[in-house]
Amino acid sequence: LAGQSADIFTLLWRIPHQQPVGADGCSLASGVTVVLGLQSLQGSNPNNVSRTITRLIIHPNYNSNDNDIALLQLSSPVNFTNYISPVCLSATNSTFYSGVNTWVTGWGNIGSGVSLPAPQTLQEVQVPIVGNRRCKCSYGASSITDNMVCAGLLEGGKDSCQGDSGGPLVIKQNNRWIQAGVVSFGIGCALPNFPGVYTRVSQYQTWINTQITSNQPGFIAFTSNGTDSDLSVSCPGVDGADVLLPLEVLADDGSQEAEGLHRGHRGVTEDDRGEGGWGLPEVHCHLHCLQSIKLQVVSAAL
């Protein structure tokens, strides 16, 4: 939300070889097709490549509140091109301090209930990291775990949204782009004090490496400079008492509906999960993490 069209030459990737990473909140059915090198959902995309999904590996501790991550195995390897390239994954010892800028991309809604207009070109938006302590002050202490990272403007206005689920949150270091997160959940889209919540990729390096026995992805530690201002944040939710969240939010049609915290971003119900073409995968990078590029492009068709 509040993003801009992504330049395919500066923002390209999502699936490397055969094992992309995605949010587990999007269930998969047999026959799902992943399209790589896709910039727009409509019109001609001469540089795209399609693969089917042959295997889904859900994190063993996944539930609707935590460990929102899965691995998808493609039917065959993918050759990297100027339009399809891998990204590095954040290593276990990565640090993401408050205020560090990140980028998130997707074909999701550009406002609450407002679909991306034709030709539905991939969008990008820059959002700063919001520390977990501050994020807990908004969502409640028990809602934000160490397996999550938050990003967005506290004043609102920029965010991922419905249809962006499973998309990559990336960050730049020494001319390399590193995936820090996977779009997971949020309350509404770009609401004040409710940044987007992402699966923290660095927490899963060991698990990913145990599942991928050959051609393992490249992990790089992202190091934040200075001191993390989030360490000084204090509120009832952080200090022990839960923050009271609104039990209802406005649905896209202006009515009230019970709030569910799983992205599509809004007051999300079970039927909303995976809206926007399954919001499929994320990415890895192999050995030599590519430089001077950001995100790629993936969509899935049933």
Steps between C-alpha positions, in 0.01 A plus 500: 500500500628848402769339286614542142548273200814292536773523237556142389871570452553636852244288679506143392489167665296268709580147408846364460571146396245250623411589857330834565389619844146616566248587767316198632182702545437431131398137458587325177291278280629252244559645158619840617725669245772749589587762239846658516618813323150645500470878532131559431204271561341618176643543154813355346781362717749354250765422762298285737556132580247262657552211740260284697534432872594139577553521875389717789700493824309672780692600810430230763403761761279708274174628638289806430701697759862415421752331268322623187741354248520215251730374225374423152681268262474580131455232236839578343793742545474855372769670296583849622464783250485879499141458615527208743762510774540385862528706816709423807330396823571666834720285723428406860717774652337783304387814685221728382489823700206738503503743211705288259339529157361195324300436184191284449347410164185339371186517290269549796241768566609864485246597765240339722277318252672669203654256252815576304378651170582362155748397378572401862872572495713381793513766772774592745492709817768601748419444868726534807551227757288539814663326797323204656452678833321789330305257284384315813368827639255506209417134448540367853796328660383148416429577133856590395763229542873484435412328171351824369626838383283809454532776241293807417435862589355560847303789352362257240475544126742235366466125537450167330133413458254230396645284226862562603515197732817298458681789334858598584621771737856582394780719627825620341852454634828555311320502167331168574130449560407273788157364580410588857135402507194340343169689497292335772227702673376834620198697613356685205732655244733787591305594813678727752688306770445164328803421281504189285621181666738270312649158560861559608702294250819503710328285763469214253850454359555169678159364403538603135844342476374173649229484233721590203783251479656622174539841335431666831403868495748772588459654845652837590491671839348847484658731757327818616716797598482698823267425789152359470252759629248222553690393813368806682135444403270421791124448516255276687519236230878481520516519877261216565137600456338433164398792285128498422445477125176599329267203471353632179631695204335645195471259211563617146132583454497720810323245719652351813647154509694296752873554473715207396874549494599324183591691197313593224542811726169636633251338732592166346279194518591142419351542152736788427822304536707485189296768326683649204621191313622310806760766576751226438866472555805665622853423412854395568832580346775259403861543603564828320220727609409728216592863521324814378154342491202498724199278448371275238159403398280203560138420475305179519204386297258227596 
